[in-house]
Structures are given as structure tokens and as C-alpha cells.
């Protein structure tokens, strides 16, 4: 199992708008691509020197090939929308995780 993790720091001035967008539009639309079986949104419990609030959105998929298809077919449009809506009020970085075991 692969977890596609998007960690985002969002400025307080657009925080509420971003949360609504994430929960009711962005995450549902990513799941609607059919490339992920589940998603979770969690708050990162650290204070950033730059301010803002940090979250991790974690999307689960079966394999790296499906994630690559997402990158090619869907990701550019989703990233463009986020930049258009939040610009420099949002800083995101992405990581890929492979689940080894659940205990």
C-alpha cells in the first residue's frame, strides 16, 4: 500500500476557507478520480516559526503505478486550483510512503 502525503502550511487569513475547500471539494474530488481508496486529514501538532497552521492530507492507493497515473492525469489540475485559490498563503510539499506493516 502506498500513502501519498501532502503536508500543507496554511496562513491564518485563509484558514477557514481552505478547510471548507479541503473537506467539501478538494479531497472528495481527489477520491472521485478512483485512484485512491481512502483519505484522511490530520493537523500537525507543531508550532511553525513562519506561523500558519500545518496539516497532512494522506491518500491511500494500492500501488506506485496508480499514483504515477494520478500525477500524470490529475495532479496538475488540482495543484493549479490550489495555487489559484490560495497563492502564497499556502505552502505544500509532498511525500510518498510505503506501508510496511500495521500493528
ChimeraX commands (.cxc) that place a marker at each C-alpha (Angstrom):
marker #1 position 0.00,0.00,0.00 radius 0.5
marker #1 position 1.21,3.50,-0.88 radius 0.5
marker #1 position 0.30,6.64,1.06 radius 0.5
marker #1 position 0.52,9.89,-0.86 radius 0.5
marker #1 position 1.08,12.54,1.80 radius 0.5
marker #1 position 0.58,16.25,1.17 radius 0.5
marker #1 position 1.75,18.44,4.04 radius 0.5
marker #1 position 0.40,21.98,3.84 radius 0.5
marker #1 position 1.02,25.09,5.90 radius 0.5
marker #1 position -1.91,27.47,5.51 radius 0.5
marker #1 position -1.93,31.12,6.56 radius 0.5
marker #1 position -4.44,32.05,9.25 radius 0.5
marker #1 position -6.10,34.65,6.99 radius 0.5
marker #1 position -7.41,31.92,4.63 radius 0.5
marker #1 position -7.53,29.01,7.07 radius 0.5
marker #1 position -11.31,28.66,7.33 radius 0.5
marker #1 position -11.82,28.98,3.57 radius 0.5
marker #1 position -9.09,26.37,2.97 radius 0.5
marker #1 position -10.62,23.92,5.48 radius 0.5
marker #1 position -14.03,24.14,3.77 radius 0.5
marker #1 position -12.42,23.71,0.35 radius 0.5
marker #1 position -10.36,20.72,1.51 radius 0.5
marker #1 position -13.19,18.86,3.24 radius 0.5
marker #1 position -16.06,19.54,0.86 radius 0.5
marker #1 position -14.40,19.95,-2.55 radius 0.5
marker #1 position -10.72,19.06,-2.88 radius 0.5
marker #1 position -10.50,15.74,-1.02 radius 0.5
marker #1 position -13.82,14.44,-2.41 radius 0.5
marker #1 position -12.69,15.32,-5.94 radius 0.5
marker #1 position -9.37,13.53,-5.48 radius 0.5
marker #1 position -11.20,10.44,-4.21 radius 0.5
marker #1 position -13.57,10.70,-7.18 radius 0.5
marker #1 position -10.64,10.07,-9.55 radius 0.5
marker #1 position -10.90,6.43,-8.44 radius 0.5
marker #1 position -7.16,6.26,-7.85 radius 0.5
marker #1 position -7.32,6.33,-4.04 radius 0.5
marker #1 position -9.24,4.08,-1.69 radius 0.5
marker #1 position -9.30,6.44,1.29 radius 0.5
marker #1 position -8.12,9.79,2.59 radius 0.5
marker #1 position -7.51,11.37,5.94 radius 0.5
marker #1 position -6.83,14.94,7.00 radius 0.5
marker #1 position -4.81,15.47,10.18 radius 0.5
marker #1 position -3.41,18.51,11.92 radius 0.5
marker #1 position 0.34,18.60,12.55 radius 0.5
marker #1 position 0.87,19.44,16.21 radius 0.5
marker #1 position 3.92,21.66,15.96 radius 0.5
marker #1 position 4.31,25.41,16.01 radius 0.5
marker #1 position 5.88,26.67,12.79 radius 0.5
marker #1 position 8.32,29.58,13.06 radius 0.5
marker #1 position 6.72,31.05,9.93 radius 0.5
marker #1 position 3.26,30.89,11.54 radius 0.5
marker #1 position 0.17,29.39,9.99 radius 0.5
marker #1 position -1.37,26.02,10.69 radius 0.5
marker #1 position 0.02,22.80,9.23 radius 0.5
marker #1 position -2.00,19.81,8.05 radius 0.5
marker #1 position -1.27,16.48,6.43 radius 0.5
marker #1 position -3.67,15.03,3.85 radius 0.5
marker #1 position -2.98,11.33,3.37 radius 0.5
marker #1 position -4.37,9.46,0.37 radius 0.5
marker #1 position -4.12,5.66,0.19 radius 0.5
marker #1 position -3.63,3.75,-3.05 radius 0.5
marker #1 position -2.72,0.16,-3.89 radius 0.5
marker #1 position 0.48,0.70,-5.83 radius 0.5
marker #1 position 3.02,3.14,-7.22 radius 0.5
marker #1 position 1.70,2.75,-10.78 radius 0.5
marker #1 position -1.71,4.11,-9.77 radius 0.5
marker #1 position -0.03,7.02,-8.02 radius 0.5
marker #1 position 2.00,7.75,-11.16 radius 0.5
marker #1 position -1.23,7.80,-13.20 radius 0.5
marker #1 position -2.64,10.32,-10.71 radius 0.5
marker #1 position 0.46,12.50,-11.17 radius 0.5
marker #1 position 0.10,12.42,-14.94 radius 0.5
marker #1 position -3.67,12.67,-15.32 radius 0.5
marker #1 position -5.00,14.59,-12.31 radius 0.5
marker #1 position -2.39,16.29,-10.14 radius 0.5
marker #1 position -1.61,19.29,-12.38 radius 0.5
marker #1 position -5.22,20.49,-12.34 radius 0.5
marker #1 position -5.58,20.05,-8.59 radius 0.5
marker #1 position -2.33,21.89,-7.90 radius 0.5
marker #1 position -3.32,24.73,-10.23 radius 0.5
marker #1 position -6.65,25.16,-8.45 radius 0.5
marker #1 position -4.96,25.35,-5.04 radius 0.5
marker #1 position -2.49,27.95,-6.27 radius 0.5
marker #1 position -5.27,29.97,-7.90 radius 0.5
marker #1 position -7.36,29.99,-4.72 radius 0.5
marker #1 position -4.65,30.43,-2.06 radius 0.5
marker #1 position -1.45,31.51,-3.81 radius 0.5
marker #1 position 1.37,32.33,-1.42 radius 0.5
marker #1 position -0.91,31.81,1.60 radius 0.5
marker #1 position -0.40,28.06,1.15 radius 0.5
marker #1 position 2.89,26.17,1.17 radius 0.5
marker #1 position 2.73,22.45,0.37 radius 0.5
marker #1 position 5.18,19.61,-0.03 radius 0.5
marker #1 position 4.52,16.02,-0.99 radius 0.5
marker #1 position 5.96,12.70,0.12 radius 0.5
marker #1 position 5.30,9.10,-0.83 radius 0.5
marker #1 position 5.14,6.48,1.90 radius 0.5
marker #1 position 5.06,2.71,1.62 radius 0.5
marker #1 position 3.18,0.84,4.33 radius 0.5
marker #1 position 5.34,-1.96,5.70 radius 0.5
marker #1 position 3.06,-3.28,8.45 radius 0.5
marker #1 position 0.11,-2.39,10.64 radius 0.5
marker #1 position 0.36,-3.44,14.30 radius 0.5
marker link #1:1,2 radius 0.2
marker link #1:2,3 radius 0.2
marker link #1:3,4 radius 0.2
marker link #1:4,5 radius 0.2
marker link #1:5,6 radius 0.2
marker link #1:6,7 radius 0.2
marker link #1:7,8 radius 0.2
marker link #1:8,9 radius 0.2
marker link #1:9,10 radius 0.2
marker link #1:10,11 radius 0.2
marker link #1:11,12 radius 0.2
marker link #1:12,13 radius 0.2
marker link #1:13,14 radius 0.2
marker link #1:14,15 radius 0.2
marker link #1:15,16 radius 0.2
marker link #1:16,17 radius 0.2
marker link #1:17,18 radius 0.2
marker link #1:18,19 radius 0.2
marker link #1:19,20 radius 0.2
marker link #1:20,21 radius 0.2
marker link #1:21,22 radius 0.2
marker link #1:22,23 radius 0.2
marker link #1:23,24 radius 0.2
marker link #1:24,25 radius 0.2
marker link #1:25,26 radius 0.2
marker link #1:26,27 radius 0.2
marker link #1:27,28 radius 0.2
marker link #1:28,29 radius 0.2
marker link #1:29,30 radius 0.2
marker link #1:30,31 radius 0.2
marker link #1:31,32 radius 0.2
marker link #1:32,33 radius 0.2
marker link #1:33,34 radius 0.2
marker link #1:34,35 radius 0.2
marker link #1:35,36 radius 0.2
marker link #1:36,37 radius 0.2
marker link #1:37,38 radius 0.2
marker link #1:38,39 radius 0.2
marker link #1:39,40 radius 0.2
marker link #1:40,41 radius 0.2
marker link #1:41,42 radius 0.2
marker link #1:42,43 radius 0.2
marker link #1:43,44 radius 0.2
marker link #1:44,45 radius 0.2
marker link #1:45,46 radius 0.2
marker link #1:46,47 radius 0.2
marker link #1:47,48 radius 0.2
marker link #1:48,49 radius 0.2
marker link #1:49,50 radius 0.2
marker link #1:50,51 radius 0.2
marker link #1:51,52 radius 0.2
marker link #1:52,53 radius 0.2
marker link #1:53,54 radius 0.2
marker link #1:54,55 radius 0.2
marker link #1:55,56 radius 0.2
marker link #1:56,57 radius 0.2
marker link #1:57,58 radius 0.2
marker link #1:58,59 radius 0.2
marker link #1:59,60 radius 0.2
marker link #1:60,61 radius 0.2
marker link #1:61,62 radius 0.2
marker link #1:62,63 radius 0.2
marker link #1:63,64 radius 0.2
marker link #1:64,65 radius 0.2
marker link #1:65,66 radius 0.2
marker link #1:66,67 radius 0.2
marker link #1:67,68 radius 0.2
marker link #1:68,69 radius 0.2
marker link #1:69,70 radius 0.2
marker link #1:70,71 radius 0.2
marker link #1:71,72 radius 0.2
marker link #1:72,73 radius 0.2
marker link #1:73,74 radius 0.2
marker link #1:74,75 radius 0.2
marker link #1:75,76 radius 0.2
marker link #1:76,77 radius 0.2
marker link #1:77,78 radius 0.2
marker link #1:78,79 radius 0.2
marker link #1:79,80 radius 0.2
marker link #1:80,81 radius 0.2
marker link #1:81,82 radius 0.2
marker link #1:82,83 radius 0.2
marker link #1:83,84 radius 0.2
marker link #1:84,85 radius 0.2
marker link #1:85,86 radius 0.2
marker link #1:86,87 radius 0.2
marker link #1:87,88 radius 0.2
marker link #1:88,89 radius 0.2
marker link #1:89,90 radius 0.2
marker link #1:90,91 radius 0.2
marker link #1:91,92 radius 0.2
marker link #1:92,93 radius 0.2
marker link #1:93,94 radius 0.2
marker link #1:94,95 radius 0.2
marker link #1:95,96 radius 0.2
marker link #1:96,97 radius 0.2
marker link #1:97,98 radius 0.2
marker link #1:98,99 radius 0.2
marker link #1:99,100 radius 0.2
marker link #1:100,101 radius 0.2
marker link #1:101,102 radius 0.2
marker link #1:102,103 radius 0.2
view
